[in-house]
């Protein structure tokens, strides 16, 4: 009952077969917005080409392989876990590994490639048994989706479609990274907003605090505004309007 309410239920392995769950195109598009991906990539669980097509449309060269031929053009058909070398020229492994072999995929990819990018459940961060692949192995960045991805239904699913019941993230392993990983929240629905632009030390930029005609806005904390207010108040307080105190030196006295 608790598992069902938390939406962590999964199809039995007998029903999942070889675990073909096609990756929504928006997930890969979101990754391309936040990561600098090498030109030549190996996708070892290509399936029907969901990730491959997005990467190629973005100008990347992708070597596609899988355990099963799903009528999508593959360079090779075979078991990724039995491979001993990267395809010639490939600089990274990027894939959505089969759920039931995710740990084995990550561990094997780390042996072969200096850069590994995997779409995994956020809960993959848990568990003592994953220390060997999550700690001291170059985990550099974790891009967590703010909103659940569209449901990744198993191959030939004919039921209702909805958003995923699991939280997913892109895990980026870099062999040259030796610091703790950083976590970023990303969106698959829209481009990331630009960061706010501040002046030096967080101060407003020159010209801010003034109106369209250059007059000072009420509430401005600038020195010129304060002096102008004091001059005005002193002028109004003098009944003969002859008192014009020199307030230009306000703020300079040490007394």
N, C-alpha and C positions, 0 to 999 in steps of 0.2 A: 504493500500500500504506500509506504514511504517512497520507494523508488518511483512508483508511478506518479505520485504527486510532484516529485522533483524533476520529472521528465528525463530520467537517465536510462529508461528502458531501451534495450536494443534487441534487434531480431536475433533469434537463435542462430548459431553458426551453421546448423544444417540448412536453414533457409537462406543464409547469406552467401553460400557457395564460396566463390573466390573473392568475395568482397569488392565487387565493382560498384562503387558509389561515385557517380560523376560529379566533379567539382563545379560549382556555379561559376560562370565566367566572371561575375562581379568580384569574386574572392581573389582571383588572379589579377584582375585589373587594379584592385586596391593595393595589392602587393607592389605592382609596378610603380605606383605613385609614391611609395615610401622607401623603396630599396633600389640601389644601383645594381642591376642584374648583369652578369657577364654576357658577352655576345653569344657564345656557344654553350649550350646547356644539354644535359642528359635528363630525360624524363623516363625513369625505369618502370613506372606503373601507369603507362599512357592510357590504357583502356580504350575508349572511343575517341580520345584526342581532346578532351575538354580543356586541359591546361595547355597542351601543345598548340592548339589553334590560337589562343589568346597571345601566347608568347611570339608565335610567328607573325601574327598581325602587327605586333609591336616592333618587328624587325629583327627578332632573334633567330638564330639557327638552333634547331632543337633536334637532337637524336632521340627518337622514340622507340621504346621497347616495352614488352609486357610478357607475362607468363602465358597469356591466352591471346589469340588473334581474334579481335572483335570486328573484323572487316574495316579497320582503320589502318592505313599504310604504316607499317612498322619497319624500322631498320633491322631489328632482330626480334625473335620470339624465344624466350627462355626465362629461367629463374634468376632474378636479380641477386638473390642471396647466395648464388653459386658463382657469380662473376668474380674475376680476380683483377680487373683493370678497368679504368675509365675508357670510353670511346675516344679515339684520337682527337685531340684539340679541345675537348670539353673542359670547361673551367669550373663547373658547378653541377650538383645534382639537385633538382627541384621537382618535388612530387607531392601528391596526396597519397600516402602509403595505405595499404589495406589495414583496416582497423585491427584485425587479429594478429597482424605481424608488424605492427608499427614499431615496437621496440627493436626488433631484429633489423628492420629496414634502416632505422636511424643508426644503430651500431655499425652495420655493414657499410653504410654510406660514409660514415666518418673515417673508416679505414681507407676508402678509395679517393675521396675528394677533399680538397682544402676548403671548399665552401659547400655547405649543405643547407637547403631550405625546405622545410617540411610543413605541410598543413596538418596540425594535430589538435586534439582536444585540449582545452585549457587544463583539464584535470590530469593531463600527461605530466604536469609538474609535480604531482604527488608521487608517493611510494618510495620506500627505501631501496627497492631493487633497481630503480632507475638512476641511482647515484652515479653509476659508471658511465652513463651517457649524458647526464645533465650537469655534472660537476667536474670541472677540470678538463672539459673536452671542447672548449671554445664556444659555448653558448653565448652569443653576443647580444642578440635582440629578440624580443618577443612582441609581435604585433597582434594585439588582442582586438577583436571586433567588438565595437560598442554595442552593436545589435546583432542578435543571432542571424546567422547566414540562412538564406533559403534552404529548405530541406534537401539534403543529399540522399535521394531515394535510391535504393538498390536497383540494379539493372532490371529493366522490364517491369518496374513497379507500376501497377494499374490503380492503386488506391488514391485517397485524397492527398492533396499536396498542401504543405504549410511551411512555416519557418522551422528551422532545426530546433530540437529539444536539447541540444548540446551547445556549449560555448566552445568556439574554435579560435585558434591563433596561428599565425605563421611563426615558426621557430627558425632563427637564422644562426647557424653554427659556422664560425670562422676559425680556422686552425691557428691564425695569428693573433687571436683575441685571448688575452690572459686576465681580464678583469671581470667583475661580476656583470651579469647581463642587465640590460636596460629594458624596461617595459613601456610600450607605447599603445595608446588607444587609437584605433583607426576606424574609418567608416567605409562600408562597401556601397553606400547609397549615393555619396557625393564626394567631390574632391575635398582634401583637407583645407581648412581656412588658413589664410596667411597669419603669421604671428603678429601681435600688436607692435607698432613701431613707437618707441619712446625716445625722447631726447636724452642728452647726457645725464646719467645717474637717475633716470626715470622722470626728469623734468619735462614739462610740455615744450614742444618745439617753438622756435621763434615765431611770433605772430599769434600764438594761441593765447587766449584771454582777451583778445580784442574783437570788436565787432567788425562788420563788413566794411564800414567807412573808416576803420582805424581807431575808433574811440574805444576807451577802456570799458570792459564789461563790468557790471556790478558783481561783486564777489571775488574779483581778481586780487591776488595777494602780492602783486608786483609793487616795488618801492614807488614807482611813478604814480600808480593809482592811489596809494596811501597819501602821498604828498598832495596830490590834487584834491583829495577829499578834505584834508586838513586845511588847505588854503580856502576852499569853498566855505567850510564851516566857520573859519575865522572871519571871512568876509561878511557872511550873513550875521554874525554876532555883533559886528561893529555898526552902530546906528548911523554914523556919518560916512561909512564906507571909505574912510581914509586909512584904516589900519590894514596894511598889507605886509604881514610878517614874512620874513625871509625864512622859508622852511626848507630851503635847498640843502641845508646842512644837517637835516634831521637824520639820525642814524649814524652820524659820524662821531658824535661826542662819546667819550669813554666814561663820563660822569653819570 
